[in-house]
Amino acid sequence: MGLTFLTPLLLAGAGLVAVPVVLHLLMKQRPVPRDFPALRFLRVRAVANRRRLRLHHLLLLALRMGALALLAVALARPTLRAAGWLADGEGPVAAVLVFDTAPRMLLREGNRTRLEKAIELAGQLFAKLPKGSEVAVLDTAGGGAAFSPSVTAAAARVERLASATPVQSVAAAVADGFRLLESATLARRELYLFTDGSRGGWEAGGVAELAAAHPDVSLLAIDVGAGAPVDFSIDAVELSTEQVSANGPLGVTVTTSRLGPDADRPIAIELLGADGRYVRRAVKPVHWQAATPGSVEFELTGLEPGVRQGRVVLEGSDDLEADNARSFTVAVGSVAGVLVAAPPPAGTTALFVEQAIDPAVLRKVGGSRFRTTVIDIAALEATPWDPFAGIVLVDPPPLPDRSWELLGQWVASGRGLVVWLGPRAADAARFSSAAAARVLGGRIERVWRDAAGENYIAPASLDHPLLAAFRRVGDAVPWEDFPVRRHWEFVPLEPGADGDQTAAIPVAGYRNGLPAILVHGVGRGTVVVFTTPVSQAADDPESWNTLATGFEPWPFVMLANESLLHAIDTSGDRNIVAGAPAVVQIDRRDLAAVFVGTPGGDDFPMAVDPRQGTVTVTATQTPGNYRVRSGGEVGGVSEGFSANLPAAATDCTPLGAERLTALLGPQARVARTEGDIVRDVKLERVGAELFGWVILLAAAAMAADWIVANRFYARRDDTVVATPAAMAAAMAPSPSSAAPGPRGAA
């Protein structure tokens, strides 16, 4: 703690304490001569009174001197500082202003957004910066972390701030601010964070450790959040598939949430037409419950072939427009041909896979996603592969190196291969040739057995696109009801082994921790490997699992379809998070560039990678539907993708004061109004003024002087009153003096 004075020159007024001393000396009471003949009584009383008056005068003198000294100190405005004797407290400071500019800052309250309130409060803060200060402005949308040329330039940048898709979290932006302050040349360093104090801004964690590591930096968080936020939010849109046949249905699952009281508001789904306008396809009423997630299901049919884009929208408007719509893109086309190769009898060993991906019921009505052709695996090389988008190998035996090499070349051209390994692989050494390892991304080593039947597929997470469809059911998948008694132990290639060949990546494992499903990229194509088969009958005593033969084996049906969709879908990214790069497959090596159309209606050219036949679009910060075009309607390219904000970018749920304080750390302070900012800046930079307390003490000293003076100079009961009788007695001669003396003696 340190004590300093805002107006130290006024301390010279403390010299006025000499005035009572001078007056005391000048006005000192002098003895008055008495002409009475007998003064013995008066002399005794005078001595006692003189001693008492001397003490009274000294006490009054001390009180008056103290009152004057306290008055002088009060006028000098004493200030108690937070740390040390900071004589340069009013000098220049190095200040970093960090703004949360995520779309949730557009939430309106009182016809003003959170970002507008932050900009207004920042203007008040700029007015309080000392001359010569260095200021930097950072935000969650990224940009350079550097001090502005002047305070005026920094204020102008704050005025230009706009909401944008965040490229970093609030904690990451604050970390950039701390690093920038480390390079500051000024001694005093301050960091101001403008945030709405919502849950979405702090999903990546807090800054308590950072603040503790920088004790020399003053951290003030300005909470501009709404007091009672009200919002309808469309959090996410899940598609049943991103590639659907022309006659197949498209399932759309919409996840919702509500801030505020219960309400009713419909949700609509719209498709983008050729004229660039959205056409409404369905509307559903929705009852929104406060703080309770909701879900709405749509099913679209009759989609025209080609890349189709749409959006899910909220009917009407609310306080935050950024989460009132979500976009999506799907590829609608003819039924993809799939070649299923299985050991003889092929019709029997491939039955489960065939009925899972191309069921007879859907084939009759034209609703199948795939059109399968089943062959004996011995005829694999003799069958033309060009008409097929994918090949499924069911329980393949060891194949010649030539077959694996041809499969590798075919997959690398942009096709898909799914392999269900089973007992016919027989000898692991013979099956796992170098050519097979290059295609599969690894080797099989041995058969793992579980006689107790306690092993089953147990995905650790559903983050991989192949398993994305299972997110809609989550923990409801009864994997344990389909035990896997045997499976191959598959070992991915070591990095750098077999030349430049990459290794397979496990996406799901068994309960025992070994890989169950692996994905391997070969050129532009994809290989999916299952380490257990689905080719054995239910009554086979040597059956390796019950995936396809158990009670209601719908998880197997989903796995068979999703794995094949993932393998043959080479169109690139169709639905991404805003701000992430999108890779769009063009399948045209003769094009040098294409035009990308943004949701705002702008077009810009992008170069095509001649080796991969892809376009990588990085300018995806604006949410909505993007179109990738080149040429005309006939013979041209027409692709697209959708970008959506992450749910955290629009989550306005308040954290609460205690949680926010815990995330900021005990050293940080939180201000919510302009008055709070003025107070906290003053306490940190100027300190706590003690004028009020000192002037109160001065007043107390003056009051004590008045009380004491009245007490001392009041008439006392023992005061001798000079009555005529007393005067006569005092004037009477004593016996010793009664004798006559010489004539003329006084």
N, C-alpha and C positions, 0 to 999 in steps of 0.2 A: 504494500500500500504506500502511496506517496501523497504528500500535501504540497500544493502549489497555489499561486494567486493569479487570477486573471488580470487584475490591475494592481501590480505590486507597488507602483508609485504612490498609491493612496496610503500605503503603510506608513508614509512619513507623518500622517496625521496622528500616529501613536505618540509623537512628541508632545501633543497637547496634554499628556498626563502631567507635564511639569506645571501647568497652570494652577491646579489646586495647591501644589507645593508653594508656589510663589505667593498665591493669595493667602495661604496659611501663614506664611512668614510675615507678609505685609500687614495682615489683619490680626496679628497675634495680640491678644488682650493684654494691656499694660495695667499695672497696679494703680489704683486711684487713692491719693492721700486722704486720710480722714483727720479731722480736727478734734476727735473725741479724746478726752483725757485718759480714758481706760479702754485699751483695745485688746486686752488679753483674750476675751471671748471671740472676737472677730478674727484674731490671728489664728486661733486653733481651727476655726471653721474654714478659713481661707486655705490653710494647708491641705485639709481633706478635700475641699472642692477642687483645688488645683490639681491634685493627683488624678482625681476622677475625670476632670475635663481633659487632661492630657491623653488619657486612654480613649475617651470619646472622640477627640479630635483625630487621633491616629486611625481609628476604625473608619470614621467618616472620610478621612483622606484616602484610605485604601479603597473604599467603595467607589469614590468619585474617580480616582485614577483608573480603577478597573473598568468602570463604565465607559470612560473615554477611550481606553485602549481597545475594548471590545467593539466599540462603534467604529474605530479606525480599521480594525481587522475586517469587520463586516463589509465596509465600503470597498475594501481591497478584494472582495469576492474570493474567499478561500475555496479551493477545489480539491477533493479527495480523488486521486486517480486509481485506476484498476491495477496498474503494475508499474512500480518504480517512480522515480522522479522524472517524469517525461516533460522536459522543458520545451520539446519540439512538438507537443501535442497538437498545436494548431498549425504545424508546418505541413508541407506536402505529404501525400500518402500515395502508396501504390494500391490501387483498387481494381478488383476483377469482378465484373457483374455477369453472373451465369443465369441464363433464361431457359426455362422449360418451354419449348415452342411446339410441343406435340399437339395433334388435333384436339385433344381433350381441353386444351387451353381456350378453345373457341366456345366453351359452354357459356351461355348467357345467363346473367342474373341482373335484374334492374336495367335491362336493355344495354348491358355492357359485358363484353367477353372478359375472360380471365386475363388474356394477353393484353387487352387494352388497359385493364386496371394495373397490370404489372408495368406497362410503359409509363403510365401516369405517375406511379409511385417512384419509378426510376428517375423521372424528371425532378421530383422533389429531392431525391438523393443527390443529383448532380448539383443542385443549388447549394448544397451544404459541403461540397468538396473544397478544401483549401486550395489556394492558388498554387500552380506548379505541380499539381498532382498528375500521376500517370494512371490512365484508365484503359482497361481492356474489356471487351464485350464478347462473351461466348454463348453458344446456344446448343441445344440438342440436335439441331439440323446439321451440325458440322461446320467446317470453315476453318480458317487460320486462327491459331491461338497466338496473338501478338498484341502488344499495347498500341493503342491508337495514337496518331501524331499529336492529338490534342484532346482536351476534354470536350470541346465543341464537336470534333469529329466523332467521338464516342457517343455523344448524345444524339447526333444525326443517325448513327447506325441503329441505335435503339429505336428511334422513331420509324425506321424502315423494317423493323422486325415483323415477320409474318409466320403464321402457323405452317408447319411442313412435317412430312414424314420423318420421324426421328431416325438418325443414323447411329446414335449412341444414347445410352441411358443417362439419367440425371446424375447418377453417381460418377459415370465416366466423364461427363462434362465438368463436374466439380473437381475431379482428379486432374484434369487438364488445367483448371484454374490454379490449383495448388502448385503444380509444376511450373506454371508461368510466374507465379509470385516468387518462387525460389530464385529466379534470375533477376528480380527487381533490385534496383540500386538504392531505393529509399528504405529507410529503417522501418517505418510503420507500414504494415501490410494488412489489407482488408479484403474479404471476399463476401459478396452479397449474392444470395441465391433466391431467384424469383420462381416460385413453384406454387401449384394449386394444392399441394399436400394430399394428393390422391394416391390410391393404391397402385394405379397404373404407372405412375412415375417412379416407383421404388421397387418394382419386381426384381430388378437386378441387384438389390441390396442397398445398404446405407453408406454413410461416409464417416461414421464414428471413428474408425481406426485412422483414416486419413487426417481428420481433425486433430486427433491425439498426437499424430506424428508431426504436426505443424503447430506447436503451441504459440509461436510468434505471430500467427495469422488470426485475425479476428473474423469469425464466421457469423454472419447474420442471415437467417432465412426469412424472407418476406413471403408469408402465406397469403396468396390471393384467391384461395379456393372459395367456392360458394358456400354460404351458410347452410342451405338446405337444397342441394342439387336435385333437379328433376329431369329425368331422361329416359327415353325409350331406346334401347340399344339392340341392334342386330350384330351379335358377336362373331358369328361364323356361319359359313355355308359349306356343307359336306355333300359331295356328289357320289352317287352310287358307282359311277365310272366316268372316266374322262374320254372314253372311246366307246361309242354306242352304235349299234347297227341301225339302219334306216327304219326298220320296223320295231326296234326294241324300245323299251321304256327307259326313261332317265329319272332316277330318284334324287330329289333335292331335300336335304335336311337342314333346317334353319334353327340355329341356337340363339335364344333371346335372353335379355335380362332387363330389369326395371329398377330405377332409382326414383323413389317417390311413392305416393299411394297407389293402390290397385286401380287399374283403368282398363278400358277396352279400346283396342285400336287394331284395325285389320292390316295384314301384310299381303303384298301382291308380288307375283313373279312375272317378269317381262322379258321378251326376246328381241334382240336387235335385228331389224329388217334390212333389206338391201338398200333402202333409201337413207339409212343412218338413223332411223327413228325406232324407238322402242314400242313394241306391241304387247299389250297385256294378255297373258295366257291364263292366269288363275288368280283368285283372291280368296283369302281365308280370314275369318274373324279370329282374333286372338285376345284372350283375357290375360293381361299382364299383372303378375303378383309382385308386390314389393320385395326386393332382395331375394327373389326366387328365380333360378334359371328356368327357362321354358324351351320348348321344342315344337317346331311346326314341320309337317311332312307334305311335300308336293311330289307329284308324278307327272312327267311330261311325255307325251307320245306324239307320233306323227312328225318327228323332226326331219327336215329336209337334209339331204346329203351335203357334206361340206363342214367347214368350221363354223360352229354356231356359238354365239355369245349372248349372254343374258344378265339379268340382275334381279336381286330380291330387294324390294323397297318397302318402306314404311308409309302407310297412307297418312298424309298430312305432315305437319312439321312439329318440332319441339325445340327445346333449348340448345340442343347440340345436333347439328346437321351431319357431322362427319360420320356418325355411326348409323345413319338411316338407310344405307344401301350397301349391298355387297354384290360383286360381279363374279361371273364364272364363264368358262370357255370349255366346250366339248367338241370332239371330232365325231361327226356323224357320217357313216359311209356304208358301203355294201358289206355283207357278211364276210369276215376274213376266213380264208381257207387255212386249215390246219392239217398237217400230215401226222398221223399217229402210227408209229412203228413199234410192233410188239412181237415177242417170240410166239411161235405157233403153239396152240391155235390162237391166232391174233385176235379173232373176234371175241374170244373168252378172256384172254389176258388184258386186253385193252378195254373191256366192257365198262369198268367203273370210270375210267378217265373219259371215255367217249360220252357216257350218259351224264357226266358232271358238266362237261363244257358244251355239249350239243345234244340235250335231251330230246327224245323222240316227240314228246308232247309239244315243245316249242318249235321244233322243226316243221311240224305239220302246219302251224299257224304263221310260220315265218318270223318267229320271235327269237331265234337263236342268235347268240353273239358270234358264233363260229360255225363253219361248215367243215365237218371232219371227214377225212378219208383214212381208213384203217388198212394197213398193209403188214405183211410179214416182214420182220426186220431184215431177213436175208435179202429182200428185194429193195432195200433202201437205196443203194447206189443206182439201181436200174430205173428208179422212179424219178421223173422230172420234178425238181424242187421249185422252179420259178413260179408256178401258180400259187404257192403257199406263202403265207406270212410267217408261219411258225411250224416247228417240228417238235413232237413230243416222243421221247424214247421211253418206253415202259419196260422196266426190268431188262435193260440191254445186256447181252453177253459181251465178252471182249471183242472189240471191233478191230479190223485192220487199220494200220496207220493211215492208209490212203483214205478210208472213210472219215477218220477224225480230221484229217487235213482238209477234205472237201467240206465237212461241216464247219470247220473254222473259217474258211474262206466265205462260205455262204452266210454265216452269222455276221462276219465283219462287214458285209455289204449293207447291213441294216436290218437283219432278220432276227427272229427269236428262237431259242432252243430251250426246252424243259426236259430234264432227265430225272426219272424216278429210279434210283438204284435199288437193286434187289438181289435175291439169291443167285440169279444166273450170271452175275458178275464173277462168281466162283473164285478163281485165283486172283487175289489182289495184285500180285506182281504182274501177271499177264494182262490184267485189265488196265492197270495204271501205267501205260506206256507214256513216253515223252510226248507223243502227239496228243494222247487223251488228256494229259495234264495241262497242256497249253490251252485246250478248249474248256476244260472244266475248272481250271484255276487251282487244281490240287490233286491229291492222290488218296485212294482208299487204302487202308492198312490192314484192318481186321474187322470181324463182326463182333459187335458188343451185344451181350445177351443179358436179359433180365427175366429169369424164370418166374419171379413173384408177380410180375405184371404191374410194378409200381412206377415204371418209367412212362413218360408221355411228353408230348410237345408242350413246352412252357416258355412262350416268348417273354423276354425280360422287358420289352417295351414295344409299342406299336408305332414308332416313329418312322420306320422305313415305309416308302410308298407301297411296297408289296402288301404290307399289313394294314394299310390305312383304312381299308373297308371294315376292319374289325373294331375300329374305334367306336362305331355306333353301338356296339354291344358290349365292348370293354370287358369287364370281369364276368360277364354272363356266359362267356364261351366255356363249355364244360370239357376242357382238354383232358382232364383226368378220367373222363368216361371212355376214352379211346386209347387204351394202353398200347405202348410200343414195346414188344418183347425183344425184338432184334433190330439192329440198324448198323450201317457201316460207320466205322470211325473214319471221318474224312479230315485230312490234314491239308490246309491251304499251302500253296507254294511259299517258300521263303522269299523275302525281297531280294531281287537280283538273280534268282535261280532261273535256269532255262532261258538265258538271254534276257530280253526286255519284257518277258511275259509277266503280266500282273497276277496277283493272287485273288482267289475268291474271298468274298466278305460274308461272314455269317450274319444273318438277319434274324434268326430265331434258333433257339436251342432246345435240348431236352431237359428234363428235370435233373439228369446227371451232369449237365453242363456241357455236353458235347454238341456240335453243330447239327441242327435238323434241316435247316434251309439255308442255302448259300447263293449269292448272286455274283456273277463274274462278267465283266465287260470285255467284249472282244470286238475291237474296231468300233463300228457304229452300232453293233448289235449287243444283245444281252443273253446270257446263259443262266438259267435257274436250276439248281441242283437240290433234289430231295434225297436224303440218305436212307430212306426206307421206302418200300414199294407199295403199290395199291393194285397188284395183279393177281392176288391169291383169293380163292373163294372162301366164304365164311366157314365152310365145313372142313377146310384144309387144316389138319393138325399141326402142320409146319408153318402156319400163317405167321408173318412177322408182326402184324399189327391189326387193329380193328378200325382204322381210320375210315375205311369205306364200307365196312361191314357191321359197324356198331349200330346202336339204336339211334335213329334220326341223325345220320352223319352229315349234318349241314356244314360243320366246320371244314370237312374235306371238300365239299362242293365249292365253298368260297375259296379255299386255298387253290384248288385246281384252276378256277377261273381267274383269280387275281394274279397268280403266277404267270399264266399265259398272257394275260393283258399286259403285265409288266414287261414280259420278254419281247413281245412284238410291237409295243408302243415305242416307236422311234421318232415321234414328233417333237420331242423335247419338252420344255416346260410350258404347261398350259395355264396353271393356276399357281401363282407365286405370292410371296409377301412383298408388299410395296417396298422399294428400295433395294431388293435383291436382284442380281442379274438374271435375265431370262435367256435361255438357249433355245432357239427355234430351229427345227429341222426343215430345210428347204427342199432337199432331194433334187436340186438342180445345180450341177457343177458348172453350167455354162453361163450362169448369171454372175456379174461382178458386184452388183449391189441391189438392194431392195429399199422400199420406202416404208417407214414405220409411222403409223398414225396413232397419236396420243389421245387420251380421253378428252383433252381440251380442244381437239380439232386440228392440232398442228401436225405437220409431216416433216420428217427428216430422213436423209439417206443413211443406210448402214451397209458396210461391206460384207460380202459373203465369203466365208472361209472355203477356199477351193478344195482343200483336202477333206474336210469333214462335211461340207455342204450345209453349214449351219450359220446362223446369225446370232450374235450375242448382244443383247440390248441391256445396257446398264442404266439408262435414264428412265427408271421405273418408279420414281418417288411419288408421282401422282396416282392415286388409286383409281381403278376403272378398267375398261376394256381397251386393249391395244390391237391394232391391225397391222399385219405385215403383208405387203402387196408388191407385185411386180408384173407388168404386162396387163393384158386385158382379161376378160372373163373366160375366154377360150385360150387354153395353152399357157395361161399366166399362173402366178403364184398367189394364193390367198390363204394365209395362215393368221394366227393370232394367239393372244394370251391375255390373262386377267391378273391384275395386281390388287391386293386387298390389304388394308391396314391391319397390323397385329392387334389383337384384342386389347392389349395393354395401352395402346396409343389412344384409345377412346374410353378407358375405364376411369370414371370420375368418382368412384367410391371413396369417401373421405377416410383417411387413416386414423384420425383422432390425434389429440394433442400429445398423449403419452407415447404412442407409437412413433409419431414424427420426431419427438425429442430423442427417443432411443436410437432412431436411424441417423440423426444428425450428431449425436454425441453430447455429453454433459457440458462441454465448453461452448457449444453454439447457443445462440439466442434466437427466438422466433418472434417476429413482429407481424401484426395483422392489419394495422392502420397506419396512417401517416404520423399520428401522434406517437405510436410505438417506435416508428423508425427514428423520429426526432429524439426521443428519449434514449434509445439504445446507441445511436451514433454519438450523442452527447456524453453518455456514460463511458463509452469506449475511448472516444477521441479527446474529449474535454474533461470528463470526470464528473463526479457528483459535487455540485456546489453546496457549500455549508453556510451560505449567507443567512438563510432563514434561522438556522440554529444559533449562529453567532449573534445576530441582531436580537434574538430572543434572550440570550444571556445578557446582552447589554441592557435590554429593558429590565430584566430581573435585577441587575446591579443598581440601576437608577431607582427602581422601586424600593430596594433595600435601603438605599441612601435616604430616601424620603421617610421611610418608616423609622430608621434609626435616628435621623435628625429630629423628628417629632418626639420620639421617645426620650431622647437625651435633654431636649430643651423644654419639656413639659414641666409644669409646677409639681414639685414633690411634696409629700406630706411632712417630711422632716425639715422643710425649709423654714428658717427663722424669720418671722415677720417682725419688723421694727415697730412695735407698739410703743405708745408713750410710757407705759409702765416699765417695759423692758429697757427703753432708752434711759429712764430715770435711774433704774437699778444699775445700769452699766455706768452711768455717770456718777453714782454715789461713791464717795471716797472709802477706801478700805480702812480697817481699824488702825493699821500701822501708819496710815497716812493721816489719821484724825488729829494727831498732836499738832499743836500750832508750830509752825516753822517760822523762820525769819520772815520779816516783813518784806513783801515783794517777791517771795518765792512763788514759782509757777506751779 
